[in-house]
Amino acid sequence: MNKKLLIVLGFYRSGTSLIAGLCNKLGVDFGNNYVKSAKDNPKGFFEDKELINLNIRILKEAGGGQLRPPEFEKIIAVDNEMMYNEFNHLDILNQKSSFIGIKDPRLCLTLFPLMFSIDTNEFDIHIIMVNRPHYAVWQSIETWNKAFPQLKDLPKCKDDFYKMFGAYKQSLNRTFNIIRIYKFRLFNLWLHDFEEKPEYYILEIAKFLDLEKNIENTKGWYEPQLLGRKEY
């Protein structure tokens, strides 16, 4: 039986940490080397440090970074052998767990070329795409920049944000063409829908992952006072 690999996709401040943490409660293993909690994200990020470093390297070699994304053509032109070798040697992908998870907003830019590094004979791929309208994301980023001015991984002005958001969306649109071709399992989630009916969507996500047996473990994970519209 193949291992399962969950990829949580989504832009910054879109609820990806919430959903990754929820999946972790359901039984998805995000490893032991992920970015844990911080003042701006008290429940943790669930982002593997090795994967983050790989994504940073890919974007740097393509001539950009997370705040100023390189052109899509330059990302896919990065050394495929390097990406294949480094991706497949990530500790998280070599865990013994039957269901592994990865998450990093930079995957919106890098997943297209990395898709060709995933051994589909070893992994059954599940993807949860967490969506949030651009105006709500920018409002959240503005709030977070005021609360945590020391943070350097979010855009500081609206024009830079829209350029960045547009580049991430463009890369995602092309990635979805590959997802459709390979018929990977996809759960498309809007954050405002989750907020309106959290119990319903927690159950739907559990069904999508075939982990309904662990649904009790998710009780108390979603806290509206931490993730309510006014706070982020």
N, C-alpha and C positions, 0 to 999 in steps of 0.2 A: 504494500500500500504506500502511495506517495505521501510525503510530508505535505502539509499545507503551509502556504506563505501568504500572509495578509499584508497588503500595502495600503497604508492610510495616506491619502492624498488631500491636499488642500493648501490654500494660501495662509500666510500668517494671520493670526487673530480671527480665524474662521471656525474654531472649535475642534481642531484636529487632536489636541491634547486630551480634551474631554472624551472623544470617541476612542482614541487609543487606550486611555485608561480604563474605559468601560470594557473594551475587548480584552484587556489584560485581566480584569476581574472575571470575565467569562472563561478565561483559560488560555488566552493567546500569550505566548512567551516572547517578550521584547528584550530578553537577555538581562545581563547584570551590569552592562557597561553603558547604560543609557543616561542621558542628562536627567537628573532628578529634579526635585522641587527648587523653586526660587521665589523671591518675594512677589514677582510678577506672575508666577504660575505655581501656587502653593501645592498643587497635587502632582506636579511633575510633568515632564515633556515627553518621555518615552521615546527619545531619539538616540539611537546608537551612536556613540562617539566616533567609532571607526567609519560608519557610513557618512556622518557629517564631514569628516576629514576627506573622504573620497569625493564627495560632492563638491566641496570647496576646491579641491585640486582640479576636478573636471572643469569647473567654471573659470578658474584661474588660467588653465591652459587654453581655454577658449577665448581668453582676453577680457574677462569680466568678473563678476561676483554676484552675490545674491541681491545687493541693492541696485546694481547696474548690470542687469543680465546681458550676456553676450548674445549675438544673433544666433538663431536656431541652427543655421547652417554651420556655424563655427563650433557649436556644441557637438553636433553629430560628426564633426571632422576630427575630434580628439581621438588619440590613439586607441583603437578598439581593443587591441591586445592588452594594453595596460588596464583598461576598464574591466575587461573580462577577468583578468587574473586577480586584480585587487577586490573586485566585487565577490568573486567566488571564494576568496580566502577570508572574508569577513567572519569573525567568530560567531556572530549571531546566526549566520546561515548554516553553521556547522553544529548548532545545538542539537542535543538528542531529542528535544521536544517534538511532538508530532505536529504542533501548530505554532509557527514562528511569525512574529510581526515586525515590520519596519515602518518607520515614520520619520520624515524630515521634509519641511516645506520646499526645500531645494529640489526634491524629487519631481516637483512640477516641471522643472527645467531639464533634469537629467534622466528621467525615467525612460524617455524614448530610446536613447542609445543603450541604456542599461538593460532594457527589455531583452535585448539580444544576448545578454550574458546569463540570463536565467535559464537553467536547465528544466524545461517543462516535462522531461521524463522523470525528474526527481520531485518537482513541486507542482501541486495544484494551486493555481493562483487565484486569490480572492482580493478584490480591490474595493475599498470604501472611499468614495469621493465626497468630501465634506465641502459644501458650497455656502457662500454668504455673499449678499449683494455688495458691490464695490463701495457704495456710499456708507453702508454699515461697517465695512472693514475700515474705511478711512476714519470714520467717527471713533471707532475703537482704538485705532493707532494714535489718533490725536490725544485721546484720554490717557492712553498708556505712556505717551511721550511726556505728558505733563506730570504724571505720577512717578515715572521712572526715567528722568532725563539722562541718567547715566547709560541707558541702553543704546547700543550702536547698531543693532541689527534690524531696525525699522526705519523707513524713510521719514524725514523731518518736514518735508513740504509736500503740498498736494500735487504739484506738477510731477515731482519725482515719483510719488506714489502711483499716479496713473500710468506713467511710463513702465514702471516695474510691474504693476498689476497686469497691464496689457501684454507684456512679454511672457509672463507666467501663463496667462490664459491661452496665448497663441501656441505655446509649447504643449499645453495640455490638450488642446484641440487635435493636434497632430498625433499625440500619444493615444488618444481615444480611437483613432483610426486603426492602430495596431491592436488595441484591446478588442475591438470588434472583429478584426481578422482572425485573431487567435481564440476568440470566444472565451476570454477570461471572465470569471464571474464578477459582476459589478453591482455594487449597491450605491445608488446616487442619493445623497442625503442633503437636504437644506437645513441649516442650523435653526432657522425660525420655526420650521415644522417640528423639529425635535423639541424645541422649547415649549411649543404649544401642547404636544402630546408625548412627553418623555417616556411614560410607561409603555405606550404602544410601540415607539421606535426602539426602545431597549429590547423588547420582545422580538421585533422584526429583525434587528441586528443579530440577536442570538440565533434565530432561525436561519438566517443567511449563513452564519458560521457553523451551523449544526451543533450549537453548544447550549441549547435550551436547558439541559440538565444542570447548568451552573448559574441559572438566572438569579437564584437567591443571593449569590455572591455580589450582585450589583447593587443591592439595597444600600442607600445612603451615599452612593458615589456621586450622583448628580445633585448638586447643591445650587439652586437658583440664586441664592444670595451671593455666591462666588461668580456665577456665570450669567447673571441677569443682564438685561439690556443696558441698565444704567451704569453697570460697573465696567462694561467692556465694549 
